[in-house]
Amino acid sequence: MKSDDGSFFEEPTGETPAVSTTDPRVTFTGVERAADAAEPVEEEPSLLPHWTEAPTGQVPIVVARDAANLDDPWSAIPAPSWREGEADWVAHEDQFDASFLAGEVREDVSRPWEFTETPEPPVDEEVIDELPRPEPVHRTRTRRPAAHQPLAGRAVRQSSSRNVSLATLTGVLLAVLVSVIFLAGAVPVTVLVLAALGLASGEAYAGFRRAGAHPATVLGIVAVVTLGIAAYNKGLPAIGAVTVLIVVLGFVWYLSAHQSIDTLDGLGATIFVYAWIGILGSYALLLIAPRYSIDRHGLAYLFGAVVLTVANDTGALFIGRWMGRRPLNRVLSPNKTIEGLIGGTLITLIVGVALLPHISPWTTTAAIEAAVALCVVVPLGDLFESMVKRTLGVKDLGRVLPGHGGLLDRIDGLLFALPTMYYLVHILKLG
């Protein structure tokens, strides 16, 4: 609409024109009044509570109400329906229990989809007593059973009074024989040493067999003699090589042993005697070996070791019998006394100073040094053999020498003196 001032539009006034069906200016074609066309609809009562109401805790269930029509197979499938009356809830109580969906105490703050399940009390599992395990069966072995007293069951060590006159005569004859062999040269001395080591090891193995062990006697004696020969020809490296061989061969030896034999005792005794007599005794052959002796004087040093050892044993024996009162070690050897130890030391020093300087290359200083060192180790060797004999339960390991017992009983101190003399000569440069 054009205004008076010539414009087509004016500013809006914000008023809304009212349109009424009675207004003659408005015409409606093809429509009816909504109030006239709509028919009133009656609302059916709802089966469920209004959503604003509190939950009832009831759970709907599908139940079959209509009977199936036998003519129509599809009628066998019932139409779904819902629990409506009290009878629907009671009729299926045995099929579905909805009580577990709610807790024992209903709370106002509970939600219908939340519930608390009461934990079931723990059920103690039935403990089935296990059958007792059978005790392990051990085969009977010849090894002595472990006991509080390790010497229990050993042979009782018999005490015997030595015939001093017979022992003295035997000692003098043996000293003369050894001196003659030393004067004959290195080869006869080598044979003497090998024979002495073989016989001594045989006595030791026999003592272990009497105690119930099963050492490989033949293997041990062969190893001791072989070590002596190898040490004479090859020097110190031979000790390691032969030791490895006896360990391996000892294992092979007992592979086919009878099941009643305690192989640990047998192999242990075999290697023990080999180390005690074979390795320590091989130093005698290292001293006299021409390739390894200093200035070819090894035979003189070996003779000095033998002389000092014999002097120590003899002095300890006679002075101990004469004035011995206090035992040196009451457990291992009650017959050895402190007075005998002191007397043996004095005799060793006197013999060393009086005799050895007359033998080349011995000097007075070297004789004193060697005598002092051997006065320490020779009694230790004697006590060591006493410990072995007491453990085995024997007085002497042999009876080869009248009045002295076995050969090992006479060279026990010398076995400790030989390595000492060797290292005094080769390392400390004796004299």
C-alpha positions as CSV (number, residue, x, y, z in Angstrom):
1,M,0.0,0.0,0.0
2,K,1.3,3.4,-0.9
3,S,1.3,5.9,1.8
4,D,0.4,9.5,1.5
5,D,4.0,10.6,1.2
6,G,4.5,8.2,-1.7
7,S,6.2,5.3,0.0
8,F,5.0,1.7,-0.2
9,F,5.9,0.6,3.3
10,E,5.5,1.9,6.7
11,E,7.1,1.0,10.0
12,P,5.4,-2.1,11.7
13,T,3.0,-1.4,14.4
14,G,3.2,-4.9,16.2
15,E,-0.5,-5.4,16.0
16,T,-2.0,-8.7,14.6
17,P,-5.2,-8.6,12.7
18,A,-7.9,-10.8,14.1
19,V,-9.5,-13.3,11.7
20,S,-12.8,-14.9,12.6
21,T,-15.0,-17.3,10.8
22,T,-17.8,-14.8,11.3
23,D,-15.8,-12.1,9.6
24,P,-17.5,-11.4,6.3
25,R,-14.2,-10.3,4.8
26,V,-12.6,-13.9,5.2
27,T,-13.9,-16.9,3.2
28,F,-12.8,-20.6,3.9
29,T,-13.4,-23.0,1.1
30,G,-13.3,-26.9,1.6
31,V,-12.6,-27.0,5.3
32,E,-14.6,-27.8,8.4
33,R,-14.2,-26.7,11.9
34,A,-11.9,-28.9,13.9
35,A,-14.3,-29.0,16.8
36,D,-17.1,-30.2,14.6
37,A,-15.0,-32.9,12.7
38,A,-13.3,-34.5,15.7
39,E,-15.2,-37.2,17.6
40,P,-14.5,-37.6,21.3
41,V,-12.2,-40.6,22.1
42,E,-12.4,-42.4,25.4
43,E,-9.1,-43.2,26.9
44,E,-8.6,-46.8,28.0
45,P,-7.2,-47.3,31.5
46,S,-3.5,-47.9,31.3
47,L,-2.2,-51.3,32.5
48,L,1.1,-49.8,33.7
49,P,1.5,-47.1,36.3
50,H,2.3,-43.6,35.2
51,W,6.0,-43.0,34.7
52,T,5.9,-40.4,37.5
53,E,4.7,-42.9,40.0
54,A,7.1,-44.9,42.3
55,P,8.1,-48.4,40.9
56,T,6.2,-51.4,42.1
57,G,9.0,-53.9,41.6
58,Q,6.9,-56.2,39.5
59,V,8.4,-57.9,36.5
60,P,6.2,-58.6,33.4
61,I,6.2,-62.1,32.0
62,V,4.9,-63.6,28.8
63,V,2.3,-66.3,29.5
64,A,0.2,-68.5,27.2
65,R,-3.5,-67.9,27.6
66,D,-5.1,-69.2,24.4
67,A,-5.3,-72.9,23.6
68,A,-3.7,-74.1,20.4
69,N,-5.8,-75.0,17.4
70,L,-5.0,-78.5,16.3
71,D,-6.1,-77.8,12.7
72,D,-3.8,-74.9,12.3
73,P,-0.2,-75.8,13.1
74,W,0.8,-72.2,13.5
75,S,-1.7,-71.8,16.3
76,A,0.7,-74.0,18.4
77,I,2.7,-70.8,18.9
78,P,0.7,-68.9,21.5
79,A,0.3,-65.1,21.2
80,P,2.2,-63.2,23.8
81,S,0.4,-61.7,26.7
82,W,1.4,-60.1,29.9
83,R,0.8,-60.7,33.6
84,E,-2.3,-58.8,34.5
85,G,-4.1,-60.3,37.5
86,E,-3.0,-61.7,40.8
87,A,-3.4,-65.2,39.4
88,D,-0.8,-64.7,36.8
89,W,1.8,-63.9,39.4
90,V,0.9,-66.8,41.7
91,A,0.6,-69.4,39.0
92,H,4.2,-69.0,38.0
93,E,5.9,-68.5,41.3
94,D,7.6,-71.9,41.0
95,Q,9.1,-71.0,37.6
96,F,10.4,-67.6,38.3
97,D,11.4,-66.0,41.5
98,A,11.8,-62.3,41.2
99,S,12.7,-61.8,44.8
100,F,16.4,-61.9,44.1
101,L,16.1,-58.7,42.1
102,A,15.5,-56.8,45.3
103,G,17.6,-56.4,48.4
104,E,16.7,-57.5,51.8
105,V,15.8,-54.0,52.8
106,R,14.0,-51.7,50.3
107,E,15.5,-48.2,50.2
108,D,13.8,-45.1,48.8
109,V,16.8,-44.2,46.9
110,S,17.0,-47.6,45.1
111,R,16.5,-47.7,41.4
112,P,14.4,-50.4,39.7
113,W,17.4,-51.6,37.6
114,E,19.7,-51.9,40.6
115,F,19.7,-54.7,43.1
116,T,22.0,-56.2,45.7
117,E,22.7,-59.9,45.6
118,T,23.2,-61.4,49.0
119,P,26.5,-63.2,49.0
120,E,26.3,-66.9,49.8
121,P,28.3,-68.0,52.9
122,P,31.5,-69.7,51.9
123,V,31.4,-73.5,51.9
124,D,34.3,-75.2,53.5
125,E,35.8,-77.5,51.0
126,E,36.2,-81.1,52.1
127,V,39.8,-81.8,52.8
128,I,40.8,-85.2,51.6
129,D,43.6,-86.6,53.6
130,E,46.5,-87.5,51.4
131,L,47.9,-90.9,51.6
132,P,51.3,-90.9,53.3
133,R,54.1,-91.0,50.9
134,P,56.2,-94.1,51.1
135,E,59.6,-93.8,52.6
136,P,62.5,-93.8,50.0
137,V,64.2,-97.1,49.8
138,H,67.9,-97.0,50.1
139,R,70.1,-99.9,49.1
140,T,72.3,-101.2,51.8
141,R,75.9,-100.0,51.2
142,T,79.1,-100.9,52.8
143,R,79.8,-97.4,53.9
144,R,79.5,-96.9,57.6
145,P,76.2,-95.2,58.6
146,A,76.5,-91.6,59.8
147,A,76.6,-91.4,63.6
148,H,77.3,-88.8,66.3
149,Q,80.6,-90.5,66.9
150,P,82.3,-90.8,63.5
151,L,84.6,-93.5,64.8
152,A,81.7,-95.7,65.9
153,G,81.8,-99.1,64.3
154,R,85.5,-98.9,63.5
155,A,87.9,-101.6,64.5
156,V,89.2,-101.0,68.0
157,R,92.7,-99.7,67.9
158,Q,94.8,-102.1,69.8
159,S,97.7,-100.8,71.8
160,S,101.0,-102.6,71.6
161,S,104.3,-102.1,73.2
162,R,107.0,-101.9,70.7
163,N,110.2,-103.9,71.1
164,V,112.7,-101.1,71.3
165,S,115.7,-103.4,70.7
166,L,114.2,-104.9,67.7
167,A,113.1,-101.6,66.3
168,T,116.6,-100.2,66.8
169,L,118.2,-103.1,65.0
170,T,115.8,-102.8,62.2
171,G,116.4,-99.1,61.9
172,V,120.2,-99.5,61.8
173,L,120.0,-102.2,59.0
174,L,117.6,-100.0,57.0
175,A,119.9,-97.0,57.4
176,V,122.8,-98.9,56.1
177,L,120.9,-100.3,53.1
178,V,119.6,-96.9,52.1
179,S,123.1,-95.3,52.4
180,V,124.5,-98.0,50.1
181,I,121.8,-97.4,47.5
182,F,122.4,-93.6,47.6
183,L,126.1,-94.3,47.0
184,A,125.1,-96.4,43.9
185,G,123.7,-93.4,42.1
186,A,120.4,-91.8,41.0
187,V,119.0,-94.8,39.1
188,P,119.0,-97.2,42.1
189,V,117.6,-94.4,44.3
190,T,114.8,-93.9,41.8
191,V,114.0,-97.6,41.9
192,L,114.1,-97.5,45.7
193,V,111.7,-94.5,45.8
194,L,109.2,-96.0,43.4
195,A,109.2,-99.3,45.3
196,A,108.7,-97.6,48.6
197,L,105.9,-95.4,47.3
198,G,104.1,-98.4,45.7
199,L,104.4,-100.5,48.9
200,A,103.3,-97.6,51.1
201,S,100.2,-96.9,48.9
202,G,99.3,-100.6,49.0
203,E,99.4,-100.5,52.8
204,A,97.2,-97.5,52.9
205,Y,94.7,-99.0,50.5
206,A,94.6,-102.2,52.6
207,G,93.8,-100.1,55.7
208,F,90.9,-98.5,53.9
209,R,89.6,-101.9,52.8
210,R,89.7,-103.2,56.4
211,A,87.6,-100.2,57.4
212,G,84.9,-101.1,54.9
213,A,85.7,-98.9,52.0
214,H,86.3,-100.2,48.5
215,P,89.2,-98.2,46.9
216,A,90.5,-99.1,43.4
217,T,93.7,-100.5,44.8
218,V,95.3,-101.6,41.5
219,L,94.5,-98.3,39.9
220,G,95.8,-96.3,42.8
221,I,99.1,-98.1,43.0
222,V,99.6,-97.9,39.3
223,A,98.8,-94.2,39.4
224,V,101.3,-93.6,42.2
225,V,104.2,-95.4,40.4
226,T,103.3,-93.7,37.1
227,L,103.3,-90.3,38.7
228,G,106.8,-91.0,40.1
229,I,108.2,-92.0,36.7
230,A,106.5,-89.1,35.0
231,A,107.8,-86.6,37.6
232,Y,111.3,-87.9,37.1
233,N,111.1,-87.4,33.3
234,K,108.7,-84.5,32.8
235,G,108.9,-82.5,36.1
236,L,106.1,-80.7,37.9
237,P,103.7,-80.6,34.9
238,A,103.4,-84.4,35.2
239,I,101.5,-84.1,38.5
240,G,98.6,-82.3,36.9
241,A,98.4,-84.7,33.9
242,V,98.5,-87.9,36.0
243,T,96.0,-86.4,38.5
244,V,93.5,-85.8,35.8
245,L,93.9,-89.3,34.5
246,I,93.3,-91.0,37.8
247,V,90.1,-89.0,38.4
248,V,88.7,-89.9,35.0
249,L,89.9,-93.5,35.1
250,G,88.5,-93.8,38.7
251,F,85.1,-92.7,37.4
252,V,85.3,-95.3,34.7
253,W,86.5,-97.9,37.2
254,Y,83.3,-97.6,39.3
255,L,80.9,-97.5,36.3
256,S,80.4,-101.2,36.5
257,A,80.8,-101.5,40.3
258,H,78.3,-103.5,42.3
259,Q,75.3,-101.6,43.6
260,S,76.1,-102.3,47.2
261,I,79.5,-100.5,46.9
262,D,79.6,-96.9,48.0
263,T,81.4,-95.4,45.0
264,L,82.0,-92.1,46.8
265,D,83.9,-93.8,49.6
266,G,85.8,-95.9,47.1
267,L,86.8,-93.1,44.7
268,G,87.5,-90.8,47.6
269,A,89.9,-93.2,49.3
270,T,91.6,-93.9,45.9
271,I,92.3,-90.3,45.2
272,F,93.2,-89.5,48.9
273,V,95.9,-92.1,49.0
274,Y,97.2,-91.0,45.6
275,A,97.5,-87.4,46.7
276,W,99.0,-88.2,50.1
277,I,101.6,-90.7,49.0
278,G,101.8,-90.3,45.3
279,I,101.9,-86.5,44.9
280,L,103.9,-85.8,48.1
281,G,106.3,-88.7,47.4
282,S,106.9,-87.6,43.8
283,Y,108.9,-84.6,45.1
284,A,111.7,-87.1,45.9
285,L,112.0,-87.9,42.2
286,L,111.7,-84.2,41.3
287,L,114.7,-83.6,43.5
288,I,116.9,-86.3,41.9
289,A,115.7,-85.8,38.3
290,P,118.9,-84.9,36.3
291,R,117.1,-82.3,34.1
292,Y,115.5,-80.5,37.0
293,S,118.0,-80.7,39.9
294,I,120.2,-77.7,40.7
295,D,123.8,-78.4,39.5
296,R,123.1,-82.1,39.6
297,H,123.0,-82.0,43.4
298,G,119.5,-83.3,43.9
299,L,120.7,-86.6,45.2
300,A,122.6,-84.9,48.0
301,Y,119.5,-82.8,49.0
302,L,117.3,-85.8,49.0
303,F,119.8,-87.7,51.2
304,G,119.8,-84.7,53.6
305,A,116.0,-84.7,53.8
306,V,116.1,-88.4,54.7
307,V,118.9,-88.0,57.3
308,L,117.1,-85.1,59.0
309,T,113.8,-86.9,59.1
310,V,115.3,-90.0,60.6
311,A,117.1,-87.9,63.2
312,N,113.9,-86.2,64.2
313,D,111.9,-89.4,64.5
314,T,114.7,-91.1,66.5
315,G,115.2,-88.2,68.8
316,A,111.5,-87.8,69.5
317,L,111.2,-91.6,70.2
318,F,114.0,-92.0,72.7
319,I,113.7,-88.7,74.5
320,G,110.0,-89.0,74.6
321,R,110.3,-92.5,76.2
322,W,112.9,-91.3,78.6
323,M,111.4,-88.0,79.9
324,G,108.1,-87.5,78.2
325,R,105.3,-86.4,80.5
326,R,102.9,-84.1,78.6
327,P,101.2,-85.5,75.5
328,L,101.5,-83.6,72.3
329,N,98.0,-84.5,71.1
330,R,96.1,-86.7,73.5
331,V,93.4,-87.5,70.9
332,L,95.5,-88.4,67.8
333,S,98.6,-89.8,69.4
334,P,98.8,-90.0,73.2
335,N,102.3,-91.6,73.0
336,K,103.9,-88.5,71.4
337,T,104.9,-85.9,74.0
338,I,106.0,-82.3,74.0
339,E,109.3,-83.4,75.5
340,G,109.8,-85.8,72.6
341,L,109.1,-83.0,70.2
342,I,111.7,-80.8,71.8
343,G,114.2,-83.6,72.0
344,G,113.7,-84.5,68.3
345,T,114.3,-80.9,67.3
346,L,117.6,-80.7,69.2
347,I,118.8,-84.0,67.7
348,T,117.8,-82.9,64.2
349,L,119.8,-79.6,64.6
350,I,122.8,-81.5,66.0
351,V,122.9,-84.1,63.2
352,G,122.3,-81.5,60.6
353,V,125.2,-79.3,61.7
354,A,127.5,-82.3,62.4
355,L,126.9,-84.4,59.3
356,L,125.5,-82.5,56.4
357,P,128.3,-79.9,55.9
358,H,130.6,-82.9,55.0
359,I,128.3,-83.6,52.0
360,S,128.6,-81.4,48.9
361,P,127.0,-78.9,48.4
362,W,125.6,-78.7,51.9
363,T,126.9,-75.9,54.1
364,T,126.4,-75.2,57.8
365,T,123.9,-72.5,57.1
366,A,121.9,-74.6,54.7
367,A,121.9,-77.5,57.2
368,I,120.5,-75.3,60.0
369,E,117.8,-73.8,57.7
370,A,116.8,-77.2,56.5
371,A,116.8,-78.7,60.0
372,V,114.6,-75.9,61.4
373,A,112.1,-76.3,58.5
374,L,111.9,-80.1,58.8
375,C,111.5,-79.9,62.6
376,V,108.2,-78.3,61.9
377,V,106.8,-80.4,59.1
378,V,108.0,-83.9,60.1
379,P,106.0,-84.0,63.3
380,L,103.0,-82.8,61.3
381,G,103.4,-85.7,58.9
382,D,103.6,-88.1,61.8
383,L,100.4,-86.6,63.3
384,F,98.6,-86.8,60.0
385,E,99.2,-90.5,59.7
386,S,98.1,-90.9,63.3
387,M,94.8,-89.2,62.4
388,V,94.3,-91.5,59.5
389,K,95.1,-94.6,61.5
390,R,92.8,-93.6,64.3
391,T,90.0,-92.9,61.8
392,L,90.5,-96.4,60.3
393,G,90.8,-98.0,63.7
394,V,94.3,-99.6,63.2
395,K,97.5,-99.3,65.1
396,D,99.8,-99.8,62.2
397,L,99.1,-99.9,58.5
398,G,101.5,-102.7,57.8
399,R,104.0,-105.2,59.3
400,V,106.9,-105.1,56.8
401,L,109.5,-103.7,59.2
402,P,109.9,-105.6,62.5
403,G,109.4,-103.4,65.4
404,H,108.3,-100.4,63.3
405,G,105.1,-101.7,61.7
406,G,104.6,-100.8,58.1
407,L,106.8,-98.9,55.7
408,L,104.2,-96.0,55.7
409,D,104.7,-95.7,59.4
410,R,108.3,-94.9,58.8
411,I,108.0,-92.5,55.9
412,D,105.0,-90.5,57.1
413,G,107.1,-87.6,58.2
414,L,109.3,-87.9,55.1
415,L,106.3,-87.4,52.9
416,F,105.9,-83.9,54.4
417,A,109.6,-83.2,54.3
418,L,110.1,-83.9,50.6
419,P,108.0,-81.0,49.2
420,T,109.6,-78.7,51.9
421,M,113.1,-79.6,50.8
422,Y,112.2,-79.2,47.2
423,Y,110.9,-75.7,47.6
424,L,113.7,-74.7,49.9
425,V,116.2,-75.7,47.2
426,H,114.3,-74.4,44.1
427,I,112.6,-71.3,45.4
428,L,114.3,-70.1,48.6
429,K,117.7,-71.0,47.3
430,L,118.8,-73.1,50.3
431,G,122.2,-72.1,51.7
